[in-house]
Structures are given as structure tokens and as C-alpha cells.
């Protein structure tokens, strides 16, 4: 063995200068704006969210105000359009644009609350199941297997039919069905994390299991949960639309996208706009949630990050 | 010369897979680590060297269960301790230097938080006292500009520096025994030498006993006072490092030495373990498998 003395300084990497670190952290924040998916999808959803919150200020008409004299007016760019009704009116003379804006309220309430609740339950069970294993894991995993065997839309219709209609029921139905999405992913991520040496290192310090789960595992699982939340919001919007399409969501005097689609379907040959506009908005919203999730995943995934 | 009482005494330790047919992984392993001594555990992959280290630390994977023997640290049997009592011993009396500095630091926590976990948990240090201690620890392992390093995340510093931080963390509670699980395997050769020198220096100044797990006989020659050679979960040779490396008595040790590439012995190249040695070992294991190891 040849002993060759190397100067200490040559072996130890010189730490980065402090300003460089600061700049990199700032660049990390700016990176959000370099991911077009996040900018466009996020921007679109933000506009919808604001429209939902300030619906009474934004909507040109009362969404429930009927005027049979003004029924099935075409959108503003047609020849026989009436000024003030940008996207036309439905068969009862209600303003389509205003109804769309108010419909956003139900859609976003359901999307946000249901996704958060499902995420919370799924993440919690996934963490416990992945970290503790044994009978906890066996119970949770079998529960998921059973859950996955039910067709989700049918199950949600069944659930709402049993517990009654209303926003709360719709949210409950989505949470009860979709916590498994979070649970499965979080469980497998936790399994990965639990194998990491820093978890072993924490155990060899005598750190409590709960503390390890919260401080060592959860922060590394969180990015995935955020991505799933975004996807789940898209799914929740669809489920809510399906339930209001079949008349199992909120009462019929509250405008919903699904309800508008159901009404529009009946007069598709006389007034296509009543069907098409909510359909387009619904599709765009779900697409935006999916793209936002994908963009966030790209931002947080070190392999995809340039 | 009086032989000092052992700090760590592993006596007849056996371990096996939890699932039937309970393949044995350790077969009646005995070894002593004296205070202030570096004890090398050498063997090829699957020889059980890491399993011994993990058994001492109580972090055996769920699939493996100890099935006999004792692990005594200063007289206390670690295998018989309740989880709460074991938690008290861990960190303060035994610490770990992990293998891979890339996965041994949590990517989402700052160096300061990870370095001081033990001090906060076991010494209840807070605030400025904690900060001062952290800076002192990094100075001990020769990290320049410790204040800045403490604020960083693991991905912002080099592999060699991470391993120094892990060493600092292991020594932070002044344990009596440190399990170093292949601490230099993931590092390149130049950094490796620095890290070895550092472990040796820290160990001498703290008077810590070290169990040094490695497959690299070159590393063993540099840092270990004594040495245990393992094969198939069984101790094949044990003794002073210099004596064993100079005159290995067991054919497996000899084969292992021959398989180590050395530049002062040109032309030897890599040689596999001779088939007759492997056959003899397998026969020995098979004979053992019929004995207590398989049925405990």
C-alpha cells in the first residue's frame, strides 16, 4: 500500500459560497414559472376559483332568474342574439354564463373539500400501513382490495341514494371511494422511505416511531400527495358532474355543470349551447387539474427536473 | 499484560430468516470488542457481517430474527432489553455510522437538524448551546465554514462531507461503541482514505470501541486492531489484524487475501476462491446446518 499524503483542502470539497445558495433557492421558486403546465393550468384554475368566490359580482344575471320571453337565446356572436346574454339562455330563459359561474361554486367546493379529506385519510392510513406493516398493513391492504372491487361511479350513486342528496353527501361519497388512491401510493412510498438508511439512523438514536414517521418519512412523501391532490380534484369534478347529471347532487335550483348538461341534452337540436358550454368548461377544468398535477410532479421529481 | 474486560461481548449469536424454512444467517458467532479498539468484520456479501452490526443496533429487518446467544454491552444483554430500555441505550452508548452517505441523510431536512437529532433527543440541548455544540462537532471532523454547512440541505454538499457529518453525528453523544457499516464503500478512494483517517482519529481521541464492517481487506489493514473473518454466517478466523494478514491460518482467509488486488504483487490479478476451499466450507456449513443452528 502506498501512502500518499494529500493536502486536506484538496480532498474536502469547498462549500458553495453563501450567495450562490441564496440564488439557487430563489431560482427554485422561479422554476414554477418555467413549467408552462403549472402556469397555464394553475392560472386557468385560479381564474375559475376567483369567479366562484365572487360569483355574485362577476355573473351578469341572477342564475335562477327565468324569463320565458327570452328562452333559448343563442350566444352573442349569432345573428339573433340579445345583448347582455353572452353565452345565450336555456329553455327557461336563464343566462347560461351566469349559471356556469355559479356552477363553478359547487364544482370547486366539492373538488377542494373532497380531495383534501380523501388525501388526509388516505395519507394517514398509507403512512401507518407502510411503516408499521404487520397486521396494520394486512387490514388496510385488504380493505383497499375490497374497495377497488366496486365500480366507483355505481358505488357513489348508491351511496348518495342511501345517505341522501346535497353537497355534503357528494363530498362524503367521493371521500369514501377515493381515499384508496392516496392510500395505495402513500403506502408504497412509505415502504420505500422506511428502507432508507436515515430511518435506520433515527432508530439507532432511539427516536420514537411517531416522530420518525412525521419528521423523516412524511416530508419525503408529501410531494406525491400534492400531485395526487391535484389529480383527485379533477376526478371529484367529474364525479360531482355525473351525480348532478343523474340528479343525485344538490337540489335542482342550484346551478351545477352536470345539471346543465342534463338539461341541455333534452334541447340539443334547438339550443346546442346549453349543452356544449358546460361540457367544454368541465373538460377544460379536469384537463387543467391533471396538467397542474403533472406540472407539479415534474417540478418535484429530481429525475425530470432539468 | 492484563486483558481489559470486553466492551461488547457477542456470545453464540445465531439469527435466521423468520419465514420457514428458517434459513440460518448467523451460526453461533462469538466476538469481543474491547474498549478503544477497532474490530473489523470481514467477509464476502452474505457472510453476515452487516447482520451482526444490525443485531447489535436492534435494527434487524423484520424478515430476520435472532434465535440464540447474547449481545452484552458492558454486561447488559441488549437482546433481552425492553424497547424502552433499548431506546435509552441507543444513541448514548451505541451509535451508527451508516454505509451510504447518499441515503443516510434525509433529503428534506437541513444538516443542522439531522446532526443535532441526538443532542436534542438525549441531551435536551436547545438554542445557542445546541448551535455551539453543532459547530464544534463539525470542526472536530474538519469541515470548513461549519456555520454555512449547517444551513445546507444534503444535496448541496459533497459525498465526503456528508460522510464527515455522519461521523460527527455518531460521535455527538460520546457513545462507548460505534458500529461503522461499510462507511467508506460508497466513497471514492481519495476521500475514502481521509474518512478512514478521520474515524481512526476520532475513535482514538474519544476512546470509543468500533465494530468496523467491511469487505475490503486493504481498509482492514489500515484501521483495525483485531479482525473477525466470516463466511456463511460463521466465524472462520479471529485475532490480531497484523498476525492474520501476515499468516492466515484458515484457507478461506488465505483465499480472501489472494483475491484482494495488490499493486505490489504484479501478475497475481484476481483469483477466485479455490474450489476445494469452497467445497470444504460448504461441507462445514452443511454439517453445522444439521446441528443446533438449523433448529434453534
Interface residues (C-beta under 8 A of the other chain):
Chain A: X1 X2 X6 X8 X9 X11 X12 X13 X14 X15 X16 X18 X21 X133 X196 X197 X198 X200 X201 X202 X203 X204 X205 X206 X207 X208 X215 X216 X219 X220
Chain B: X57 X58 X59 X62 X86 X87 X88 X89 X90 X91 X92 X94 X95 X96 X98 X99 X100 X103 X104 X105 X106 X107 X108 X109 X114 X117 X118 X121 X122 X142 X143 X144 X145 X148 X149 X151 X152 X156 X157 X158 X160 X161 X164 X166 X169 X190 X191 X193 X194 X218 X221 X222 X263 X264
